[in-house]
Amino acid sequence: MPFTATVLTLYPEMFPGPLGVSLAGRALREGLWSLEPVQIRDFATDKHRSVDHTPAGGGAGMVMRADVIAAALDSVPSGRPVLAMTPRGAPLTQERVRALAAGEGVTILCGRFEGIDERLFEGREIEQVSIGDYILSGGEMAALTLLDACIRLLPGVMGAASSGMDESFETGLLEYPQYTRPAIWEGRTIPEVLRSGDHARIEAWRRAQAETDTRLRRPDLWERHEGARVHSPSGAQRRNRNDKS
């Protein structure tokens, strides 16, 4: 069975959107993954097909109803992780993306308005996920982002299986700088080490650049990386050697 993405949304016409082109689009056409948009409004029970109501306790905007969304969720196949895209969720990480991509697929709930009635999360097993500390008009763009991150990791999607191994976050570090032709552009040259043909030197340079950029640009990642390295078996061995010197 291919990786299947079921997306619950008020705007199913937004899918596949950008996922219909490039690598993801080709993989979709080749059957490496499948997409099932579900219109939440189809599960409303009144003549106006209402999916929201005013916030309990007062306040601006509207809140999506738990009963309508629950009916939509209950209509889709179970057994896959159910994710709700919301700024209140846990930050999405490459580690979580890898785990999702290794499974059979995902069901994604796209919120709108002021959010979703909290009782839905109490009554259903739903993982709340955020793609960043900012606000979007709805969960659809976040869902597209999450799916793109997963789809590119599926077998057969990327041209070379190793092409994603050195990218940012795969090793806990930002990716090293990249260069290509021309060798000289506006007086700026490609670093000599990358033209040396010495693969050991190139690998060491790339590692050093990745560490430097991570330390300067993302101190939060660097702190986690250093903590993981210190607590790893190899890190412990290094400390023991240093203690004896």
C-alpha atoms as a printed R data frame, in Angstrom:
    type eleno elety resid chain resno       x      y       z
1   ATOM     1    CA   MET     A     1   0.000  0.000   0.000
2   ATOM     2    CA   PRO     A     2   1.333  3.480  -0.822
3   ATOM     3    CA   PHE     A     3   1.699  6.187   1.797
4   ATOM     4    CA   THR     A     4  -1.798  7.690   2.112
5   ATOM     5    CA   ALA     A     5  -2.547 11.233   3.261
6   ATOM     6    CA   THR     A     6  -6.115 12.032   4.271
7   ATOM     7    CA   VAL     A     7  -6.650 15.762   4.806
8   ATOM     8    CA   LEU     A     8  -9.716 17.095   6.599
9   ATOM     9    CA   THR     A     9 -10.291 20.670   5.491
10  ATOM    10    CA   LEU     A    10 -12.874 23.308   4.610
11  ATOM    11    CA   TYR     A    11 -10.908 23.942   1.409
12  ATOM    12    CA   PRO     A    12 -10.207 20.608  -0.324
13  ATOM    13    CA   GLU     A    13  -9.517 22.507  -3.547
14  ATOM    14    CA   MET     A    14  -6.196 23.576  -1.994
15  ATOM    15    CA   PHE     A    15  -4.935 20.005  -2.455
16  ATOM    16    CA   PRO     A    16  -2.711 18.744  -3.957
17  ATOM    17    CA   GLY     A    17  -1.694 22.344  -4.767
18  ATOM    18    CA   PRO     A    18   2.114 22.531  -4.837
19  ATOM    19    CA   LEU     A    19   2.250 18.818  -4.038
20  ATOM    20    CA   GLY     A    20   0.986 18.198  -7.565
21  ATOM    21    CA   VAL     A    21   4.231 19.369  -9.151
22  ATOM    22    CA   SER     A    22   7.950 18.543  -8.961
23  ATOM    23    CA   LEU     A    23   9.041 15.433  -7.041
24  ATOM    24    CA   ALA     A    24   5.856 15.111  -4.992
25  ATOM    25    CA   GLY     A    25   3.651 15.529  -8.061
26  ATOM    26    CA   ARG     A    26   5.541 12.920 -10.031
27  ATOM    27    CA   ALA     A    27   5.401 10.522  -7.075
28  ATOM    28    CA   LEU     A    28   1.651 11.129  -6.793
29  ATOM    29    CA   ARG     A    29   1.137 10.311 -10.473
30  ATOM    30    CA   GLU     A    30   3.323  7.214 -10.159
31  ATOM    31    CA   GLY     A    31   1.308  5.961  -7.198
32  ATOM    32    CA   LEU     A    32   4.091  6.235  -4.627
33  ATOM    33    CA   TRP     A    33   1.640  8.078  -2.381
34  ATOM    34    CA   SER     A    34  -2.048  8.943  -2.485
35  ATOM    35    CA   LEU     A    35  -4.108 11.923  -1.351
36  ATOM    36    CA   GLU     A    36  -7.655 11.979  -0.006
37  ATOM    37    CA   PRO     A    37  -9.046 15.461   0.757
38  ATOM    38    CA   VAL     A    38 -12.191 15.370   2.922
39  ATOM    39    CA   GLN     A    39 -14.635 18.295   3.102
40  ATOM    40    CA   ILE     A    40 -15.428 18.842   6.790
41  ATOM    41    CA   ARG     A    41 -18.589 20.741   5.915
42  ATOM    42    CA   ASP     A    42 -20.118 17.549   4.498
43  ATOM    43    CA   PHE     A    43 -20.515 16.326   8.070
44  ATOM    44    CA   ALA     A    44 -22.545 19.292   9.318
45  ATOM    45    CA   THR     A    45 -26.105 18.380  10.311
46  ATOM    46    CA   ASP     A    46 -28.036 21.624   9.884
47  ATOM    47    CA   LYS     A    47 -29.374 23.140   6.672
48  ATOM    48    CA   HIS     A    48 -26.700 25.837   6.699
49  ATOM    49    CA   ARG     A    49 -23.912 23.221   6.952
50  ATOM    50    CA   SER     A    50 -22.460 25.034   9.966
51  ATOM    51    CA   VAL     A    51 -19.006 23.978  11.154
52  ATOM    52    CA   ASP     A    52 -18.368 26.706  13.723
53  ATOM    53    CA   HIS     A    53 -19.965 28.818  16.423
54  ATOM    54    CA   THR     A    54 -19.147 31.732  18.718
55  ATOM    55    CA   PRO     A    55 -16.604 31.132  21.522
56  ATOM    56    CA   ALA     A    56 -17.983 30.006  24.860
57  ATOM    57    CA   GLY     A    57 -17.366 32.784  27.358
58  ATOM    58    CA   GLY     A    58 -17.325 35.449  24.656
59  ATOM    59    CA   GLY     A    59 -14.597 36.811  22.478
60  ATOM    60    CA   ALA     A    60 -13.840 37.544  18.858
61  ATOM    61    CA   GLY     A    61 -14.110 35.148  15.933
62  ATOM    62    CA   MET     A    62 -15.584 31.685  15.657
63  ATOM    63    CA   VAL     A    63 -14.563 28.242  16.924
64  ATOM    64    CA   MET     A    64 -14.789 25.004  14.947
65  ATOM    65    CA   ARG     A    65 -17.290 22.557  16.409
66  ATOM    66    CA   ALA     A    66 -16.091 19.319  17.980
67  ATOM    67    CA   ASP     A    67 -19.142 17.310  16.913
68  ATOM    68    CA   VAL     A    68 -18.767 18.107  13.214
69  ATOM    69    CA   ILE     A    69 -15.029 17.449  13.109
70  ATOM    70    CA   ALA     A    70 -15.393 14.252  15.123
71  ATOM    71    CA   ALA     A    71 -17.915 12.957  12.597
72  ATOM    72    CA   ALA     A    72 -15.454 13.736   9.805
73  ATOM    73    CA   LEU     A    73 -12.605 12.016  11.643
74  ATOM    74    CA   ASP     A    74 -14.697  8.967  12.420
75  ATOM    75    CA   SER     A    75 -15.461  8.552   8.708
76  ATOM    76    CA   VAL     A    76 -11.847  7.974   7.646
77  ATOM    77    CA   PRO     A    77  -9.836  4.760   8.075
78  ATOM    78    CA   SER     A    78  -8.262  4.314  11.500
79  ATOM    79    CA   GLY     A    79  -4.802  3.027  12.336
80  ATOM    80    CA   ARG     A    80  -2.824  5.993  11.005
81  ATOM    81    CA   PRO     A    81  -1.538  8.911  13.113
82  ATOM    82    CA   VAL     A    82  -4.027 11.784  13.303
83  ATOM    83    CA   LEU     A    83  -2.365 15.205  13.356
84  ATOM    84    CA   ALA     A    84  -3.932 18.611  13.877
85  ATOM    85    CA   MET     A    85  -1.987 21.574  12.516
86  ATOM    86    CA   THR     A    86  -2.084 24.282  15.186
87  ATOM    87    CA   PRO     A    87   0.346 26.855  16.671
88  ATOM    88    CA   ARG     A    88  -0.464 25.309  20.058
89  ATOM    89    CA   GLY     A    89   1.119 22.029  18.999
90  ATOM    90    CA   ALA     A    90   4.567 20.581  19.501
91  ATOM    91    CA   PRO     A    91   7.187 21.826  17.007
92  ATOM    92    CA   LEU     A    92   7.573 19.576  13.980
93  ATOM    93    CA   THR     A    93  11.035 18.032  13.761
94  ATOM    94    CA   GLN     A    94  12.881 16.077  11.103
95  ATOM    95    CA   GLU     A    95  12.919 13.110  13.478
96  ATOM    96    CA   ARG     A    96   9.103 13.149  13.622
97  ATOM    97    CA   VAL     A    97   8.904 13.555   9.844
98  ATOM    98    CA   ARG     A    98  11.095 10.469   9.352
99  ATOM    99    CA   ALA     A    99   8.874  8.456  11.668
100 ATOM   100    CA   LEU     A   100   5.715  9.528   9.853
101 ATOM   101    CA   ALA     A   101   7.227  8.830   6.430
102 ATOM   102    CA   ALA     A   102   8.133  5.318   7.561
103 ATOM   103    CA   GLY     A   103   4.485  4.544   8.323
104 ATOM   104    CA   GLU     A   104   1.424  3.825   6.202
105 ATOM   105    CA   GLY     A   105   0.329  7.448   6.071
106 ATOM   106    CA   VAL     A   106  -1.296 10.220   8.076
107 ATOM   107    CA   THR     A   107  -4.636 11.885   8.662
108 ATOM   108    CA   ILE     A   108  -4.286 15.652   8.977
109 ATOM   109    CA   LEU     A   109  -6.860 18.012  10.419
110 ATOM   110    CA   CYS     A   110  -6.696 21.606   9.191
111 ATOM   111    CA   GLY     A   111  -8.187 24.122  11.600
112 ATOM   112    CA   ARG     A   112  -9.608 27.535  10.761
113 ATOM   113    CA   PHE     A   113 -11.009 30.595  12.525
114 ATOM   114    CA   GLU     A   114 -10.029 30.939  16.223
115 ATOM   115    CA   GLY     A   115  -9.297 27.257  16.589
116 ATOM   116    CA   ILE     A   116 -11.021 23.989  17.446
117 ATOM   117    CA   ASP     A   117 -13.227 23.132  20.425
118 ATOM   118    CA   GLU     A   118 -10.811 21.645  22.985
119 ATOM   119    CA   ARG     A   119 -13.184 18.767  23.689
120 ATOM   120    CA   LEU     A   120 -12.235 17.239  20.345
121 ATOM   121    CA   PHE     A   121  -8.692 16.672  21.628
122 ATOM   122    CA   GLU     A   122 -10.083 15.195  24.827
123 ATOM   123    CA   GLY     A   123 -12.370 12.822  22.949
124 ATOM   124    CA   ARG     A   124 -10.072 11.685  20.150
125 ATOM   125    CA   GLU     A   125  -6.423 10.671  19.945
126 ATOM   126    CA   ILE     A   126  -4.943 13.596  18.025
127 ATOM   127    CA   GLU     A   127  -1.348 14.817  17.905
128 ATOM   128    CA   GLN     A   128  -1.178 18.610  17.801
129 ATOM   129    CA   VAL     A   129   1.676 19.855  15.597
130 ATOM   130    CA   SER     A   130   3.107 23.298  14.861
131 ATOM   131    CA   ILE     A   131   5.433 24.243  11.994
132 ATOM   132    CA   GLY     A   132   6.586 27.485  13.638
133 ATOM   133    CA   ASP     A   133   5.901 30.338  15.992
134 ATOM   134    CA   TYR     A   134   3.671 32.358  13.696
135 ATOM   135    CA   ILE     A   135   0.011 32.435  12.675
136 ATOM   136    CA   LEU     A   136  -1.426 31.277   9.349
137 ATOM   137    CA   SER     A   137  -4.966 31.743   8.059
138 ATOM   138    CA   GLY     A   138  -5.561 28.014   8.463
139 ATOM   139    CA   GLY     A   139  -3.917 24.649   8.776
140 ATOM   140    CA   GLU     A   140  -3.824 23.908   5.051
141 ATOM   141    CA   MET     A   141  -0.468 25.538   4.336
142 ATOM   142    CA   ALA     A   142   1.013 23.801   7.364
143 ATOM   143    CA   ALA     A   143  -0.408 20.472   6.162
144 ATOM   144    CA   LEU     A   144   1.179 20.987   2.745
145 ATOM   145    CA   THR     A   145   4.512 21.659   4.448
146 ATOM   146    CA   LEU     A   146   4.307 18.553   6.603
147 ATOM   147    CA   LEU     A   147   3.318 16.363   3.664
148 ATOM   148    CA   ASP     A   148   6.101 17.703   1.462
149 ATOM   149    CA   ALA     A   149   8.621 16.899   4.195
150 ATOM   150    CA   CYS     A   150   7.279 13.340   4.446
151 ATOM   151    CA   ILE     A   151   6.801 12.595   0.747
152 ATOM   152    CA   ARG     A   152  10.357 13.441  -0.253
153 ATOM   153    CA   LEU     A   153  11.575 10.705   2.124
154 ATOM   154    CA   LEU     A   154   9.414  7.967   0.603
155 ATOM   155    CA   PRO     A   155  11.313  5.268  -1.320
156 ATOM   156    CA   GLY     A   156  11.698  6.174  -4.978
157 ATOM   157    CA   VAL     A   157  10.768  9.853  -4.635
158 ATOM   158    CA   MET     A   158  14.249 11.388  -4.574
159 ATOM   159    CA   GLY     A   159  16.581 10.444  -7.391
160 ATOM   160    CA   ALA     A   160  19.337  9.230  -5.064
161 ATOM   161    CA   ALA     A   161  18.620  7.736  -1.673
162 ATOM   162    CA   SER     A   162  21.657  9.541  -0.229
163 ATOM   163    CA   SER     A   163  20.625 12.991  -1.487
164 ATOM   164    CA   GLY     A   164  18.834 13.846   1.759
165 ATOM   165    CA   MET     A   165  21.358 12.472   4.223
166 ATOM   166    CA   ASP     A   166  23.497 15.610   4.596
167 ATOM   167    CA   GLU     A   167  20.679 18.157   4.652
168 ATOM   168    CA   SER     A   168  19.872 20.485   7.516
169 ATOM   169    CA   PHE     A   169  18.515 18.766  10.647
170 ATOM   170    CA   GLU     A   170  19.282 15.223   9.440
171 ATOM   171    CA   THR     A   171  22.413 15.119  11.627
172 ATOM   172    CA   GLY     A   172  21.248 17.651  14.199
173 ATOM   173    CA   LEU     A   173  23.177 20.408  12.410
174 ATOM   174    CA   LEU     A   174  22.416 22.910   9.689
175 ATOM   175    CA   GLU     A   175  23.672 21.912   6.266
176 ATOM   176    CA   TYR     A   176  27.069 23.117   5.107
177 ATOM   177    CA   PRO     A   177  27.258 25.833   2.366
178 ATOM   178    CA   GLN     A   178  26.862 24.671  -1.224
179 ATOM   179    CA   TYR     A   179  28.657 25.910  -4.374
180 ATOM   180    CA   THR     A   180  28.536 25.166  -8.102
181 ATOM   181    CA   ARG     A   181  29.682 26.641 -11.444
182 ATOM   182    CA   PRO     A   182  30.894 29.155 -12.445
183 ATOM   183    CA   ALA     A   183  34.123 28.877 -10.480
184 ATOM   184    CA   ILE     A   184  34.309 32.679 -10.211
185 ATOM   185    CA   TRP     A   185  31.243 34.895  -9.825
186 ATOM   186    CA   GLU     A   186  31.528 38.659  -9.237
187 ATOM   187    CA   GLY     A   187  35.085 38.098  -8.037
188 ATOM   188    CA   ARG     A   188  34.023 35.432  -5.534
189 ATOM   189    CA   THR     A   189  35.579 31.992  -5.910
190 ATOM   190    CA   ILE     A   190  34.540 28.549  -4.801
191 ATOM   191    CA   PRO     A   191  36.604 27.598  -1.719
192 ATOM   192    CA   GLU     A   192  39.841 25.929  -2.742
193 ATOM   193    CA   VAL     A   193  39.209 22.850  -0.628
194 ATOM   194    CA   LEU     A   194  36.118 21.994  -2.684
195 ATOM   195    CA   ARG     A   195  38.231 22.033  -5.851
196 ATOM   196    CA   SER     A   196  41.054 19.977  -4.341
197 ATOM   197    CA   GLY     A   197  39.642 16.530  -5.023
198 ATOM   198    CA   ASP     A   198  40.741 15.506  -1.510
199 ATOM   199    CA   HIS     A   199  37.575 13.879  -0.177
200 ATOM   200    CA   ALA     A   200  38.827 13.663   3.399
201 ATOM   201    CA   ARG     A   201  39.604 17.388   3.463
202 ATOM   202    CA   ILE     A   202  36.271 18.193   1.843
203 ATOM   203    CA   GLU     A   203  34.371 16.128   4.405
204 ATOM   204    CA   ALA     A   204  36.245 17.788   7.295
205 ATOM   205    CA   TRP     A   205  35.595 21.255   5.833
206 ATOM   206    CA   ARG     A   206  31.894 20.562   5.393
207 ATOM   207    CA   ARG     A   207  31.603 19.264   8.936
208 ATOM   208    CA   ALA     A   208  33.378 22.317  10.343
209 ATOM   209    CA   GLN     A   209  31.180 24.675   8.316
210 ATOM   210    CA   ALA     A   210  28.013 22.892   9.473
211 ATOM   211    CA   GLU     A   211  29.089 23.162  13.096
212 ATOM   212    CA   THR     A   212  30.065 26.837  12.785
213 ATOM   213    CA   ASP     A   213  26.848 27.842  11.023
214 ATOM   214    CA   THR     A   214  24.719 25.937  13.531
215 ATOM   215    CA   ARG     A   215  26.511 27.492  16.497
216 ATOM   216    CA   LEU     A   216  26.125 31.022  15.116
217 ATOM   217    CA   ARG     A   217  22.677 30.822  13.493
218 ATOM   218    CA   ARG     A   218  20.830 28.312  15.652
219 ATOM   219    CA   PRO     A   219  22.292 28.192  19.154
220 ATOM   220    CA   ASP     A   220  19.273 26.143  20.258
221 ATOM   221    CA   LEU     A   221  20.172 23.372  17.797
222 ATOM   222    CA   TRP     A   222  23.834 23.619  18.725
223 ATOM   223    CA   GLU     A   223  23.052 23.213  22.397
224 ATOM   224    CA   ARG     A   224  20.987 20.079  21.723
225 ATOM   225    CA   HIS     A   225  23.662 18.719  19.378
226 ATOM   226    CA   GLU     A   226  26.415 19.266  21.916
227 ATOM   227    CA   GLY     A   227  24.310 17.687  24.659
228 ATOM   228    CA   ALA     A   228  23.636 14.619  22.515
229 ATOM   229    CA   ARG     A   229  27.294 14.314  21.588
230 ATOM   230    CA   VAL     A   230  28.448 14.571  25.202
231 ATOM   231    CA   HIS     A   231  26.016 11.877  26.305
232 ATOM   232    CA   SER     A   232  26.740  9.501  23.424
233 ATOM   233    CA   PRO     A   233  29.050  6.476  24.019
234 ATOM   234    CA   SER     A   234  31.738  7.992  21.789
235 ATOM   235    CA   GLY     A   235  31.418 11.268  23.667
236 ATOM   236    CA   ALA     A   236  31.850  9.498  26.982
237 ATOM   237    CA   GLN     A   237  34.967  7.768  25.674
238 ATOM   238    CA   ARG     A   238  36.411 11.109  24.614
239 ATOM   239    CA   ARG     A   239  35.752 12.572  28.065
240 ATOM   240    CA   ASN     A   240  37.395  9.606  29.764
241 ATOM   241    CA   ARG     A   241  40.486  9.969  27.596
242 ATOM   242    CA   ASN     A   242  40.619 13.679  28.367
243 ATOM   243    CA   ASP     A   243  40.241 13.019  32.087
244 ATOM   244    CA   LYS     A   244  43.272 10.721  32.045
245 ATOM   245    CA   SER     A   245  45.516 13.195  30.245
